[in-house]
């Protein structure tokens, strides 16, 4: 994606030169959000003069900010509010406002939106709830709202609105704007929940973290989170984007927007709910159960270059750290403390995330000793503990300077101890002074006691500060450069939502289809009767496998339809036996043949495609066999996959060492396995939306040079094909 | 353990009737901590009149509290401080103080302690650092301090002291006492770090959580964390104990103290650092590497009935929830919210910990609808979302009442939304009112925006309140009754620290030893030459295994000393071949025999004993085979184990379903496996400290009735035995 240049130009125009939008023009999502954040004129429709009423909040908050344009209050009672021109109806507005905030109830909003659109308003924010989130009737009302909007863009409905902290323009009904200490900063927020936007805004104010713009996207009847990401990609005040997601309405568009934003140097961090949903997807294969809907999202965010955090607090803490715009080439952390226990705590949390805590080099120890000639301290250990004796500015500054000037560490964490309660500037001042030096390494603060004012001040002054040692570690992790690598752009297969039914290919058909992509299966033949099976078996090498083929039966062994290790002479009797077993297990069964195949044993894997309802096709590779399945040794990735990406996918399995030949065991044909994964991913892409599910289980991997064989294959396609 | 009755009596005496301690009497740890927390008289030795100096802090803080006894300042300069009687030296004290706080430097403290002991002071708190924590010289100084103390008990050295919030007596140099809002409450704290004690104290004050007493145990030269646990077991103001641990100096004593406290109804919660240490223990067996030192601590805390938290913040949040003294019979949670997103967030965090969120029953929906006749809401879902329309006291109170009166839920979580910023009492008041009803179910609050005053007020009024949804879930988890079950008392094998060397038993010796405990091995014979091996093989059933026995070689297959699937006729040539291979691999090898054994295949397990340097013997059970080892499917427990406990240990393996016969596979002899685990744990206990390591790998489990066989066994004992 190369981005929509015309829209960028539109956004980057100085406000004064924006041309009014004519009735029939639909502005882009970016332009709509630009109007909503930096309007020259605003109309609050149904706004109240009473600040205690919900409809009074947007009026109150718009006044409280730094909005200097024209403000209209549209209300038949024409209430008097300072700073607003009151009119009785939309028609009475002297010209179309650049943005309207509709503060009426759900039904009245439909009429207001129709009127606003009619006069050429480019975008309206609709506060009311009672639309699609409430059921069938609400869905119809939301459609009526959209119809009424025509070319006008809608934020919401069911949204708490839009908050521009860069310029002090608040078009929001969120009481979180009452929190003292709101700050502007370089983090943009898009949230699919207004309450969560409010939570982030309020908590950021408490922590001294600043935002650029915040969007609550509500029901996303029109403008949705992808529009916000596209907007932030262009917004010069935003360098990090924090996303709260409950669903993705258009994953392809979201992926493109995210990759575009990343290429423009923005870092994206998301919290996505749904980790807890017992997430087996509707699928016949094991792949669906092994993948789980939420792990598919992990693979998706990885591909999109988005850092997913798993604790809500980190949706604020990690962006705050990234907003310093610092990175780390490695994972070596130096901890400086004046209180032993807290240093240990931070070390423990860092160690749990795989950071290294190297001892300071002899050069650093020497310099530290020179700085502290009068104090007897053991400075050769990390954490470096200055004890209470070291809490003096004339000690702290040269010590921190020494640590950041040397190459021993990639980042420094400084502990603020309980002395900070009585003397809050004692550690904070040296920290702030050192962090401000140009080119300084990342300096983080762990604040051990409860001194919120110190925490907030450090954050405000560009020193990411944490009350939780685990959060400090997670935020540092986000700064490690390797984490910031952007994945190559990827085409995504077209993804029409498909039914979970369809037609199950017969095993030999499925294997034939896979063979056309170069995925081999053992030599085999199909016969119609046990007698015929015995004849075709003559051309194959024993031991053999005999399977009953039957319509709609995916797991033949569950109904007794598989026999292993059969000698050529026994094929006839064995086939007769298993046919009888299947008939007994499923009396209505329609048999379609008997498959005789050469037996193939080796390291078993599972390779499958699962179609996530939201995200589309995902490739799952797993260690095979029942044991590995119970232990859940699987890895996910989005297709298509290159050979290198397939090797990386293999490497993410915990059993990968076995394939590489660990513990003196013979290595396996990993190259051939990677080639099969690449071929399978190509097969999946080619089949596109017609492929419902596909799974090779087991996929048997032999010794190097001997290849990889699909021993069983399950392919389900759209019935119409 | 039945507890020391004489000490309990001593503690429970009213202070006024305490008899002075004579010079030669050493009081118990409980009595010493009782003196330190509720002294009738205090001497601060080396205390300063200048509150900005560290030695001035204990003087300042003792004055600030509610101490009403006699206070002496011992300082040759006899400074004047209101409320204190100043004397120039310890000898000038009119009588021995019940506790002394020694605020001098490390060397001077030795002299002060000697003088204090000489006049019959029962306990001294020693602030100075520079002792055992600093190296060999410091270790000697600490020993000198102990020698000087004689029968006098020492808290510290290197301690921030003792804080009694129940009675307002502060004998501490911690600046955390400057935090506004310190509260008394029912949580006792023992911390091996003064800085962490300060952190907890300060954070609790911010969160509205109260403590009874706080002990920083410092270097634990004398009084250590076990004494604190014993003290809290008897302290009537304490119902929950929060422990910060870096090490355990006497695990047996700690275990006994913890179990005793639990039997007296106290709940213990600990945070133990060390999770991050790449913790392979020094051991020849795989068991050591699989166990990892920190996982042994998990097993230890489980046995001790202690809830281990893994995030530092939970060391405050979980005890605060437990201090409400409420429990839950099940895991069904009802969430009540007025803001959708935050309700989803809490639901997500609860789901991740396995809580259920059942939909409200028809009866509850009916009653809720009756309470809210004028609002159109869908109340049949959980989270129950009242929307902004429901934020009124006349709605909230009957809604919460309905939820707690019905049996749909075991606990209720109420979300405080952003409206709380502007109107902090709106949701908080109904919550507090309902939680105070006698017998009310647990009611927790999730505070979505940053409103610290609401959070603190809720906690103070007995409604556990959380800013992190994950912490809310973790705290609820601690309230589930099953978690509170106390393990039966257990003897622990004597645990002298043993060297990691010792004598490796020959495999057949080891198997013989295990056989005497009823642990069977396949039939076998040992021969001295390949020819003799061929002869003894005649009495065994093929296929056979041939192994070269050699001194000090634990892993025979690594040196080519094992051959599998050997026919009787091949034993001689195979034996000759593998003997040659071993001689080539280890030219200096001392061969001790050739083992011929019947081959036995089935489900492979690993059963071992690992000796943790701190905690002693631990049993490890794991799924066997290289694959399971790479996937780390293991479980730990402390010996001895009953049959039920052995079954529970098996059930904790992720591969347990395979043993029980999952997926149509034949079940295995789980009863015999449990019996072998019980026998192995008895063997481990019996061998006691002479046993360095023991491992059966593989332990092969056959079908029900066919038993379990130790196919290989490694036993290392003290060389002197």
Contacts between the chains, C-beta under 8 A, distances in Angstrom:
chain1	res1	chain2	res2	distance
A	54	B	388	6.2
A	129	B	387	6.4
A	130	B	376	7.7
A	133	B	340	7.7
A	134	B	378	6.4
A	135	B	378	7.1
A	174	B	418	5.7
A	175	B	418	4.5
A	175	B	419	5.1
A	175	B	420	7.9
A	175	B	421	5.1
A	175	B	422	4.7
A	175	B	449	8.0
A	176	B	418	4.3
A	176	B	421	5.9
A	176	B	449	5.4
A	178	B	421	4.6
A	178	B	422	4.6
A	179	B	421	5.4
A	179	B	449	6.7
A	179	B	450	6.2
A	179	B	451	7.9
A	191	B	341	7.2
A	192	B	341	7.5
A	193	B	339	7.6
A	193	B	340	6.0
A	193	B	341	2.4
A	193	B	342	7.6
A	193	B	344	7.0
A	194	B	339	7.4
A	194	B	341	6.9
A	195	B	339	3.2
A	195	B	340	6.2
A	195	B	341	4.0
A	195	B	342	4.8
A	195	B	417	5.7
A	195	B	418	6.6
A	195	B	448	6.1
A	196	B	341	3.9
A	196	B	342	6.7
A	196	B	345	6.9
A	196	B	448	7.8
A	198	B	339	7.4
A	198	B	417	7.3
A	198	B	418	3.8
A	198	B	448	7.2
A	198	B	449	5.9
A	199	B	341	7.7
A	199	B	342	6.4
A	199	B	418	7.0
A	199	B	448	4.4
A	199	B	449	5.3
A	199	B	450	8.0
A	201	B	449	7.9
A	202	B	418	6.4
A	202	B	421	6.1
A	202	B	449	3.5
A	202	B	450	4.4
A	202	B	451	7.4
A	203	B	449	6.8
A	203	B	450	4.3
A	203	B	467	7.7
A	205	B	450	6.5
A	206	B	450	3.6
A	206	B	452	7.2
A	207	B	450	7.6
A	244	B	341	7.1
A	246	B	341	7.5
A	246	B	344	6.4
A	273	B	344	5.4
A	273	B	345	6.5
A	273	B	347	7.9
A	273	B	348	4.4
A	274	B	348	6.8
A	275	B	348	6.0
A	275	B	351	7.6
A	275	B	352	5.5
A	276	B	347	7.4
A	276	B	348	5.1
A	276	B	349	7.4
A	276	B	350	7.2
A	276	B	351	2.5
A	276	B	352	4.3
A	277	B	351	6.7
A	311	B	468	6.9
A	311	B	470	5.6
A	312	B	345	5.9
A	312	B	349	7.8
A	312	B	468	6.7
A	312	B	469	5.7
A	312	B	470	7.3
A	313	B	467	7.5
A	313	B	468	5.6
A	339	B	193	7.6
A	339	B	194	7.4
A	339	B	195	3.1
A	339	B	198	7.4
A	340	B	133	7.7
A	340	B	193	6.0
A	340	B	195	6.2
A	341	B	191	7.2
A	341	B	192	7.4
A	341	B	193	2.4
A	341	B	194	6.9
A	341	B	195	4.1
A	341	B	196	3.9
A	341	B	199	7.7
A	341	B	244	7.1
A	341	B	246	7.5
A	342	B	193	7.5
A	342	B	195	4.8
A	342	B	196	6.7
A	342	B	199	6.4
A	344	B	193	7.0
A	344	B	246	6.3
A	344	B	273	5.4
A	345	B	196	6.9
A	345	B	273	6.5
A	345	B	312	5.8
A	347	B	273	7.9
A	347	B	276	7.4
A	348	B	273	4.4
A	348	B	274	6.8
A	348	B	275	6.1
A	348	B	276	5.1
A	349	B	276	7.4
A	349	B	312	7.8
A	350	B	276	7.2
A	351	B	275	7.6
A	351	B	276	2.5
A	351	B	277	6.7
A	352	B	275	5.5
A	352	B	276	4.3
A	376	B	130	7.6
A	378	B	134	6.3
A	378	B	135	7.0
A	387	B	129	6.4
A	388	B	54	6.2
A	417	B	195	5.7
A	417	B	198	7.2
A	418	B	174	5.7
A	418	B	175	4.5
A	418	B	176	4.3
A	418	B	195	6.6
A	418	B	198	3.7
A	418	B	199	7.0
A	418	B	202	6.3
A	419	B	175	5.1
A	420	B	175	7.9
A	421	B	175	5.0
A	421	B	176	5.9
A	421	B	178	4.6
A	421	B	179	5.4
A	421	B	202	6.0
A	422	B	175	4.6
A	422	B	178	4.6
A	423	B	175	8.0
A	448	B	195	6.1
A	448	B	196	7.8
A	448	B	198	7.2
A	448	B	199	4.3
A	449	B	175	7.9
A	449	B	176	5.4
A	449	B	179	6.7
A	449	B	198	5.9
A	449	B	199	5.3
A	449	B	201	7.9
A	449	B	202	3.5
A	449	B	203	6.8
A	450	B	179	6.2
A	450	B	199	8.0
A	450	B	202	4.4
A	450	B	203	4.3
A	450	B	205	6.5
A	450	B	206	3.6
A	450	B	207	7.6
A	451	B	179	8.0
A	451	B	202	7.4
A	452	B	206	7.2
A	452	B	452	7.1
A	467	B	203	7.7
A	467	B	313	7.5
A	468	B	311	6.9
A	468	B	312	6.7
A	468	B	313	5.6
A	469	B	312	5.7
A	470	B	311	5.5
A	470	B	312	7.3
A	557	B	664	7.8
A	558	B	664	7.3
A	623	B	627	7.1
A	623	B	631	8.0
A	625	B	627	7.8
A	626	B	658	6.4
A	626	B	662	7.2
A	626	B	663	5.5
A	626	B	665	6.9
A	627	B	623	7.2
A	627	B	625	7.8
A	627	B	627	6.4
A	627	B	628	6.5
A	627	B	655	5.8
A	627	B	658	6.4
A	628	B	627	6.5
A	628	B	631	7.3
A	630	B	654	5.5
A	630	B	655	5.6
A	630	B	657	6.1
A	630	B	658	6.7
A	630	B	662	7.6
A	631	B	628	7.3
A	631	B	631	4.4
A	631	B	633	5.8
A	631	B	654	5.4
A	631	B	655	6.8
A	632	B	654	7.8
A	633	B	631	5.8
A	654	B	630	5.5
A	654	B	631	5.4
A	654	B	632	7.7
A	655	B	627	5.8
A	655	B	630	5.6
A	655	B	631	6.8
A	657	B	630	6.1
A	658	B	626	6.4
A	658	B	627	6.4
A	658	B	630	6.7
A	662	B	626	7.2
A	662	B	630	7.6
A	663	B	626	5.5
A	664	B	557	7.8
A	664	B	558	7.3
A	665	B	626	6.9
